[in-house]
Amino acid sequence: MTDYRHALIGCGRVAANHVDGFRRVPGWVLAAACDREPHVAEFARAHAIPRVTRDAGELFADPSVTSVSIAVDHRQHGPLVERALLAGKHVLVEKPLCLDPKEARDLVALADERSLVLSAVAQHRYDPLVLAVRDWVARGLLGDLVQASVALQARRTPEYYTDSYWRGTQDGEGGSALINQGYHCLDAVRWICGDLTATAALRRTRRLAGVIETEDTLGALLSASGVPVTLNVTVASSVEWRTRIEIVGVRGSVVFDLDHPGRLSHWEGPAELVRLAERENARGLAEEPPGASYYGTSHRRQIADFCRGVAGGGAMLSSAADAVGTLETIVSLYELSAG
Ligand SMILES: NC(=O)c1ccc[n+]([C@@H]2O[C@H](COP(=O)([O-])OP(=O)(O)OC[C@H]3O[C@@H](n4cnc5c(N)ncnc54)[C@H](O)[C@@H]3O)[C@@H](O)[C@H]2O)c1
């Protein structure tokens, strides 16, 4: 029997990852696709979604819709999440939760008051390797941490921005290299090392100057309970997409990247760490991604967790409150690097 009817709002680049995830969960159907542009009809046909609308309000007003995915520009996340929650829908919103930390806290409170599940996509938190490294750090297999560094180099063409109604604009995207592409690296290191305090940041727009209003490059120093964390993100590289995360402790260290989620590129430390790292690498992760390869395959893991939460299975592994912390760090980095 089918119990849950999910609707997708925003049928752009990332939408296929949501279709893929919800299609895998028994008892859930993708009941409707919504986009304010006409391409929604073709999207729904391609993915065999029975109902099409260009007005999200229709879905909010429909009591048969259990939950929605919101995958539109960053500026509209907050208002659409609020409308969905007020209409009694459980919500999975793409990152970032919204653009303003106070609004984010209010949305989390609203979801709690109404006993609705609110989750912001942070799919790499669900990557098996990220979860493994998080566990090794928590169990002290690396010893006390002494430093961490995280980097993303990506290439984004001028057309990536000029063909979009929202990317590269302060109003629509709220930033670029950090809040969009770099979000995952920052969020993953927070997930592994704990809350971050921003100390210093520098942002620039070089290669994309004159094309975007926002930054194409940002470098920062943060602290995770006194452990220095360096962050470097750019969308002005010649490399299409490459991440790198290094976690260094007094007993051991690991190096890995989010775009090869089944493989550590370096590990060193006590025998237990070596055994677990070798096991992770031997297991690998051979899954076909539904969308761009660097989005990975863990939307489906977070979506399964979301569905479990909606079905009364308890708190999700990664909560919307966690997404508020990542947003606060991002906003602090933008404030520190202003001017
Ligand atoms: N988690 C990831 O790895 C990942 C990857 C890509 C994008 N994203 C995030 O997903 C979101 C969407 O990104 P995208 O690349 O798919 O964008 P996109 O521009 O390709 O698609 C957005 C779609 O939303 C539609 N839309 C805008 N306002 C609407 C409204 N009020 N009602 C209905 N439809 C509306 C637009 O017409 C467009 O088709 C962003 O938050 C982005 O950061 C996340």
The ligand as an SDF file (V2000), in Angstrom:
LIG
                    3D

 44 48  0  0  0  0  0  0  0  0999 V2000
   22.9530   19.0470   -3.0850 N   0  0  0  0  0  0  0  0  0  0  0  0
   23.5830   19.2350   -4.2320 C   0  0  0  0  0  0  0  0  0  0  0  0
   24.5810   18.5910   -4.5420 O   0  0  0  0  0  0  0  0  0  0  0  0
   23.0500   20.2640   -5.1600 C   0  0  0  0  0  0  0  0  0  0  0  0
   23.4150   20.2560   -6.5080 C   0  0  0  0  0  0  0  0  0  0  0  0
   22.8660   21.2360   -7.3350 C   0  0  0  0  0  0  0  0  0  0  0  0
   22.0120   22.1970   -6.8360 C   0  0  0  0  0  0  0  0  0  0  0  0
   21.7120   22.1690   -5.5120 N   0  0  0  0  0  0  0  0  0  0  0  0
   20.8020   23.1680   -4.9170 C   0  0  0  0  0  0  0  0  0  0  0  0
   19.5020   22.9310   -5.4520 O   0  0  0  0  0  0  0  0  0  0  0  0
   18.8020   24.1600   -5.5970 C   0  0  0  0  0  0  0  0  0  0  0  0
   18.3950   24.2970   -7.0450 C   0  0  0  0  0  0  0  0  0  0  0  0
   19.5420   24.2730   -7.8430 O   0  0  0  0  0  0  0  0  0  0  0  0
   19.4700   23.8550   -9.3860 P   0  0  0  0  0  0  0  0  0  0  0  0
   20.8860   23.7880   -9.8310 O   0  0  0  0  0  0  0  0  0  0  0  0
   18.5940   22.6730   -9.5820 O   0  0  0  0  0  0  0  0  0  0  0  0
   18.7690   25.1660   -9.9810 O   0  0  0  0  0  0  0  0  0  0  0  0
   18.0920   25.3810  -11.4060 P   0  0  0  0  0  0  0  0  0  0  0  0
   18.1450   26.8200  -11.6990 O   0  0  0  0  0  0  0  0  0  0  0  0
   18.6580   24.3990  -12.3830 O   0  0  0  0  0  0  0  0  0  0  0  0
   16.5720   24.9410  -11.1270 O   0  0  0  0  0  0  0  0  0  0  0  0
   15.7120   25.6920  -10.3100 C   0  0  0  0  0  0  0  0  0  0  0  0
   14.3030   25.5120  -10.8800 C   0  0  0  0  0  0  0  0  0  0  0  0
   13.3860   26.0960   -9.9670 O   0  0  0  0  0  0  0  0  0  0  0  0
   12.3390   26.6880  -10.7330 C   0  0  0  0  0  0  0  0  0  0  0  0
   11.6210   27.6570   -9.8760 N   0  0  0  0  0  0  0  0  0  0  0  0
   12.0470   28.8460   -9.4130 C   0  0  0  0  0  0  0  0  0  0  0  0
   11.1310   29.4000   -8.6080 N   0  0  0  0  0  0  0  0  0  0  0  0
   10.0900   28.5510   -8.5570 C   0  0  0  0  0  0  0  0  0  0  0  0
    8.8590   28.5670   -7.8830 C   0  0  0  0  0  0  0  0  0  0  0  0
    8.5120   29.5840   -7.0710 N   0  0  0  0  0  0  0  0  0  0  0  0
    7.9910   27.5250   -8.0640 N   0  0  0  0  0  0  0  0  0  0  0  0
    8.3380   26.4960   -8.8690 C   0  0  0  0  0  0  0  0  0  0  0  0
    9.5190   26.4210   -9.5420 N   0  0  0  0  0  0  0  0  0  0  0  0
   10.3810   27.4380   -9.3700 C   0  0  0  0  0  0  0  0  0  0  0  0
   13.0540   27.3150  -11.8970 C   0  0  0  0  0  0  0  0  0  0  0  0
   12.1890   27.5740  -12.9740 O   0  0  0  0  0  0  0  0  0  0  0  0
   14.0970   26.2250  -12.2130 C   0  0  0  0  0  0  0  0  0  0  0  0
   13.6000   25.2880  -13.1750 O   0  0  0  0  0  0  0  0  0  0  0  0
   19.7630   25.2300   -5.0840 C   0  0  0  0  0  0  0  0  0  0  0  0
   19.5000   25.4400   -3.7340 O   0  0  0  0  0  0  0  0  0  0  0  0
   21.1370   24.6040   -5.2520 C   0  0  0  0  0  0  0  0  0  0  0  0
   22.1020   25.1100   -4.3570 O   0  0  0  0  0  0  0  0  0  0  0  0
   22.1990   21.2440   -4.6750 C   0  0  0  0  0  0  0  0  0  0  0  0
  1  2  1  0
  2  3  2  0
  2  4  1  0
  4  5  1  0
  4 44  2  0
  5  6  2  0
  6  7  1  0
  7  8  2  0
  8  9  1  0
  8 44  1  0
  9 10  1  0
  9 42  1  0
 10 11  1  0
 11 12  1  0
 11 40  1  0
 12 13  1  0
 13 14  1  0
 14 15  2  0
 14 16  1  0
 14 17  1  0
 17 18  1  0
 18 19  2  0
 18 20  1  0
 18 21  1  0
 21 22  1  0
 22 23  1  0
 23 24  1  0
 23 38  1  0
 24 25  1  0
 25 26  1  0
 25 36  1  0
 26 27  1  0
 26 35  1  0
 27 28  2  0
 28 29  1  0
 29 30  1  0
 29 35  2  0
 30 31  1  0
 30 32  2  0
 32 33  1  0
 33 34  2  0
 34 35  1  0
 36 37  1  0
 36 38  1  0
 38 39  1  0
 40 41  1  0
 40 42  1  0
 42 43  1  0
M  CHG  2   8   1  16  -1
M  END
$$$$
